Amino acid sequence: MEFRTFAKTDQKISLLGYGAWGIGKSMWIGADDAESKKSLHRAIAAGVNLIDTALVYGNGHSEKLVGEVERESGQKLFIASKLPSKKMEWPAHDKSALKDSFPKDYIILKTEQSLKNLRREYLDLQQFHVWNDNWAAEDDWKEAFQQLKQAGKVRHFGISVNDHQPENCIETARTGLIDALQVIFNIFDQSPADKLFPFCEQNKVSIIVRVPFDEGALTGSIRPDSIFPRGDWRHNYFRGDRKKEVQQRVEKIWADVKNETASLPEAALRYIISFPAVTTVIPGMRKEKHVLHNLASIARGPLPVPLVQKLSAHRWIRNFYQ
């Protein structure tokens, strides 16, 4: 396992992290606790030390599973969680006020709730689950962070940036109070590399990459006849003609990478770790076989520079979350 330095610390974070949304069960069909725990244990045994969860993942179920596996493993992990907007909105809209979305007392209350779920005394990283840079200069969030840090309940703070809005966090990060930014970055959405990555490298802010496979599109498994049950949020994400368009674009990507990689998921992960600004990438890995595949992909290292440059042609500006 390769490790990269977290922010301005000497803490080493595994280049492959574990995204724990799917194991929370909410909005995903087919998650099984025993299988989820098995995949977590396999990842930890292989050196994965960053687990990214959130209070809203199964209303705390993901956090409880993560805490349980940490205790069973005997390892001290780097656990990141996220606190939702009080308004429960994704993304955080320009008209939303900080006092309604993340008031000071709410930030502290929800952090303590996550700690209770995890059965932990502190979070390694607490993140806003959504954010708006219009709030950068306000005091409430800063005071909450200071109080939580002084109490020893949170060691580092970050932002899970709004979907496809990678620069909607830079002014807040300029305060020096933000240690990590979690952002969508993959072969389709390459926009974070434009301005966010250079900013983070210059200011030693860690980048946590989520959605490396574009919610499954970049695994090559999405086809026009793919069916997601109505209880699975991907039923809406891949609605209409989106599956057909995904397949057409993915086939073109595969034509470019097939001589270098054994699979499209391998290409997707190796593309991401080709950028030095990236500290860790957190695919969902509900099954042990996914853990093993992702470990093997990461172990092969970054893609050749000419291939990374060639893949820039596959940038796709769109928002399937809408």
C-alpha positions in Angstrom: 0.0 0.0 0.0 1.3 3.5 -0.9 0.7 6.2 1.7 0.6 10.0 1.2 1.0 12.8 3.8 -2.2 14.3 5.2 -2.3 18.1 4.9 0.4 19.8 7.0 0.9 16.9 9.4 3.2 13.9 9.4 0.2 11.5 9.4 0.3 9.0 6.5 -2.9 8.1 4.7 -3.4 5.1 2.5 -3.7 6.1 -1.1 -6.7 3.7 -1.3 -9.4 4.7 1.3 -12.7 3.1 2.0 -16.0 4.9 1.1 -18.6 3.8 3.5 -21.8 5.2 2.0 -23.0 1.9 0.5 -22.6 -0.1 3.8 -25.1 2.3 5.4 -27.8 0.6 3.3 -29.9 3.7 2.8 -30.4 4.5 -0.9 -28.5 1.4 -1.9 -30.1 -2.0 -2.6 -28.3 -5.2 -1.7 -25.9 -4.2 1.2 -25.4 -6.9 3.8 -23.8 -6.2 7.1 -21.8 -9.4 7.3 -20.5 -8.9 3.8 -19.8 -5.2 4.5 -17.8 -6.1 7.6 -15.8 -8.7 5.7 -14.9 -6.2 3.1 -13.8 -3.6 5.7 -11.7 -6.2 7.5 -10.0 -7.2 4.2 -9.3 -3.6 3.4 -7.8 -2.9 6.8 -5.7 -6.0 6.7 -4.2 -4.8 3.4 -3.2 -1.5 4.8 -6.2 0.8 4.2 -6.3 3.1 7.1 -8.7 5.9 6.0 -12.4 5.2 6.3 -14.9 7.8 5.1 -18.4 7.7 6.5 -21.1 10.2 7.4 -23.9 10.7 9.9 -26.6 10.4 7.3 -25.4 7.1 5.8 -28.2 4.9 7.1 -28.9 7.4 9.8 -25.7 6.4 11.7 -25.7 2.7 10.6 -22.5 3.1 8.5 -20.7 4.9 11.4 -21.7 2.1 13.8 -20.4 -0.6 11.5 -17.1 1.3 10.9 -16.7 1.7 14.7 -17.4 -2.0 15.3 -14.9 -3.2 12.7 -12.2 -0.8 14.0 -12.6 -2.3 17.5 -12.6 -5.9 16.1 -9.5 -5.2 14.0 -7.4 -3.8 16.8 -6.1 -1.1 14.5 -6.3 2.6 15.1 -7.8 4.0 11.9 -8.0 7.5 10.4 -11.8 7.9 10.5 -13.5 10.8 8.6 -17.2 11.6 9.0 -19.5 14.3 7.7 -22.2 16.4 9.3 -25.3 17.2 7.2 -26.8 20.6 6.7 -29.5 21.2 9.3 -31.8 21.9 6.3 -30.8 18.5 4.8 -30.1 20.0 1.4 -27.7 18.8 -1.3 -26.1 21.0 -2.6 -25.9 24.0 -0.3 -27.7 26.8 -2.2 -26.5 30.3 -2.6 -29.6 31.6 -0.8 -29.1 29.4 2.2 -27.8 31.1 5.4 -25.1 29.5 7.6 -27.3 30.1 10.7 -29.9 27.9 9.1 -27.6 25.3 7.7 -24.7 24.9 10.2 -25.3 26.9 13.4 -22.6 26.5 16.0 -24.5 24.4 18.5 -25.8 22.1 15.7 -22.2 21.4 14.5 -21.2 20.4 18.0 -24.3 18.3 18.7 -24.1 16.3 15.4 -20.3 15.7 15.9 -21.0 14.3 19.3 -23.7 12.1 17.8 -21.2 10.7 15.3 -18.7 10.0 18.1 -21.4 8.1 20.0 -22.2 6.0 16.9 -18.5 5.2 16.4 -17.9 4.7 20.1 -14.9 7.0 19.8 -13.5 9.9 21.7 -12.5 11.9 18.7 -12.8 12.1 14.9 -9.7 12.3 12.9 -11.5 14.4 10.3 -14.9 16.1 10.5 -16.3 17.4 7.2 -19.2 19.6 6.3 -21.3 17.3 4.0 -22.2 20.3 1.8 -20.9 23.8 1.7 -21.1 27.3 0.2 -18.1 29.6 0.0 -20.4 32.5 0.8 -20.1 31.4 4.4 -16.3 31.6 4.5 -16.0 34.8 6.6 -18.7 33.9 9.1 -17.7 33.1 12.7 -20.1 30.4 13.8 -18.4 27.5 12.1 -15.0 28.8 13.1 -16.0 29.0 16.8 -17.5 25.5 16.6 -14.3 24.1 15.1 -12.2 25.8 17.8 -14.4 24.4 20.6 -14.4 20.9 19.2 -10.6 20.9 18.7 -9.9 22.3 22.2 -12.2 19.6 23.7 -10.2 16.9 21.8 -13.2 15.7 19.9 -12.0 16.6 16.4 -8.4 16.7 15.1 -8.9 18.0 11.6 -11.6 19.7 9.6 -12.7 19.5 6.0 -15.4 20.1 3.4 -17.2 17.6 1.2 -17.6 20.0 -1.7 -20.9 20.3 -3.6 -21.2 17.9 -6.5 -19.4 19.3 -9.6 -18.6 22.6 -7.9 -14.9 22.0 -7.1 -14.0 25.7 -6.5 -16.9 26.3 -4.1 -14.6 25.9 -1.1 -11.4 27.8 -2.0 -12.2 31.0 -0.1 -13.0 28.9 3.0 -9.8 27.0 2.7 -7.9 30.3 2.5 -8.7 30.7 6.2 -6.2 28.1 7.0 -8.8 26.2 9.1 -9.5 23.5 6.5 -7.2 20.5 6.3 -9.0 18.5 3.6 -11.4 18.9 0.7 -13.4 16.0 -0.6 -14.4 16.3 -4.2 -15.7 14.4 -7.2 -12.9 13.7 -9.6 -12.7 11.1 -12.3 -12.1 10.6 -16.0 -15.4 12.3 -16.8 -15.3 15.2 -14.2 -11.7 16.5 -14.6 -12.5 20.0 -13.4 -10.9 19.9 -10.0 -7.5 19.7 -11.7 -8.0 23.1 -13.2 -7.8 25.3 -10.1 -8.5 23.3 -7.0 -5.6 20.9 -7.3 -2.9 23.7 -7.8 -4.4 25.6 -4.8 -4.3 22.5 -2.5 -0.7 21.6 -3.5 0.4 25.2 -2.8 -1.4 25.3 0.6 -0.9 21.7 1.7 -4.6 20.9 1.8 -5.4 17.3 1.3 -7.6 16.1 -1.5 -10.0 13.2 -0.9 -11.4 11.9 -4.2 -14.9 10.5 -4.1 -17.0 9.0 -7.0 -14.0 7.6 -8.8 -16.2 5.4 -11.0 -18.9 8.0 -11.6 -21.4 6.0 -9.6 -20.7 2.9 -11.6 -20.5 4.4 -15.1 -16.7 4.1 -15.3 -16.8 0.4 -14.3 -18.1 -0.5 -17.8 -21.1 -2.3 -16.3 -23.8 0.2 -17.1 -25.6 -0.7 -20.3 -28.9 0.5 -21.9 -30.7 -2.6 -20.4 -29.3 -2.1 -16.9 -32.1 -1.9 -14.3 -31.9 -0.3 -10.8 -34.9 -0.8 -8.4 -36.8 2.3 -7.4 -35.4 2.1 -3.9 -31.9 2.4 -5.3 -31.0 6.1 -6.0 -29.2 5.1 -9.2 -32.6 4.4 -10.7 -32.8 8.2 -11.0 -29.1 8.9 -11.7 -29.1 6.7 -14.8 -32.6 7.5 -16.0 -33.8 8.0 -19.6 -31.1 7.8 -22.3 -28.3 8.3 -19.8 -27.3 4.6 -19.7 -26.9 4.5 -23.5 -24.8 7.7 -23.6 -22.6 6.3 -20.8 -22.0 3.1 -22.6 -21.0 5.0 -25.8 -18.5 7.2 -24.0 -17.1 4.3 -21.9 -16.4 2.3 -25.0 -14.2 5.1 -26.3 -12.3 5.4 -23.1 -11.7 1.6 -23.1 -10.3 1.9 -26.6 -7.7 4.3 -25.3 -6.7 2.4 -22.1 -7.0 -1.3 -23.0 -3.4 -1.7 -24.0 -2.2 -0.3 -20.6 -4.9 -1.6 -18.1 -6.7 -4.9 -17.5 -10.0 -3.3 -16.8 -11.9 0.0 -17.0 -12.1 0.3 -13.1 -8.3 -0.1 -13.0 -7.9 2.7 -15.5 -10.3 4.9 -13.5 -8.4 4.5 -10.3 -4.9 4.7 -11.8 -6.0 7.9 -13.6 -6.9 9.5 -10.3 -3.7 8.6 -8.5 -1.7 10.0 -11.4 -2.3 13.5 -9.8 0.1 14.3 -7.0 -2.5 16.6 -5.4 -4.6 13.5 -4.5 -4.1 12.2 -1.0 -6.5 9.3 -1.2 -9.4 8.0 -3.3 -12.4 6.4 -1.6 -14.4 4.0 -3.8 -17.3 2.2 -2.3 -16.3 -1.4 -1.6 -19.3 -3.3 -0.2 -17.9 -6.7 -1.3 -14.6 -8.3 -0.7 -14.0 -8.8 -4.4 -14.2 -5.1 -5.0 -11.6 -4.5 -2.3 -9.2 -7.0 -3.9 -9.7 -5.5 -7.3 -9.1 -2.0 -6.1 -6.0 -2.9 -4.2 -4.6 -4.6 -7.3 -5.4 -1.5 -9.4 -3.7 0.9 -7.0 -0.7 -1.3 -6.7 0.0 -0.9 -10.5 0.6 2.8 -9.9 -0.2 5.9 -11.9 -0.9 5.8 -15.6 1.8 6.9 -18.1 1.8 10.7 -18.6 0.9 10.5 -22.3 -2.1 8.4 -21.5 -3.3 10.8 -18.8 -3.0 13.6 -21.3 -4.9 11.6 -23.9 -7.7 10.9 -21.4 -8.3 14.7 -21.2 -10.4 14.3 -24.3 -13.0 12.4 -22.4 -14.0 15.3 -20.0 -17.7 15.3 -19.9 -19.5 18.4 -18.4 -22.9 17.4 -17.0 -24.7 16.8 -13.7 -26.7 13.5 -13.4 -27.5 14.4 -9.8 -30.1 16.9 -11.1 
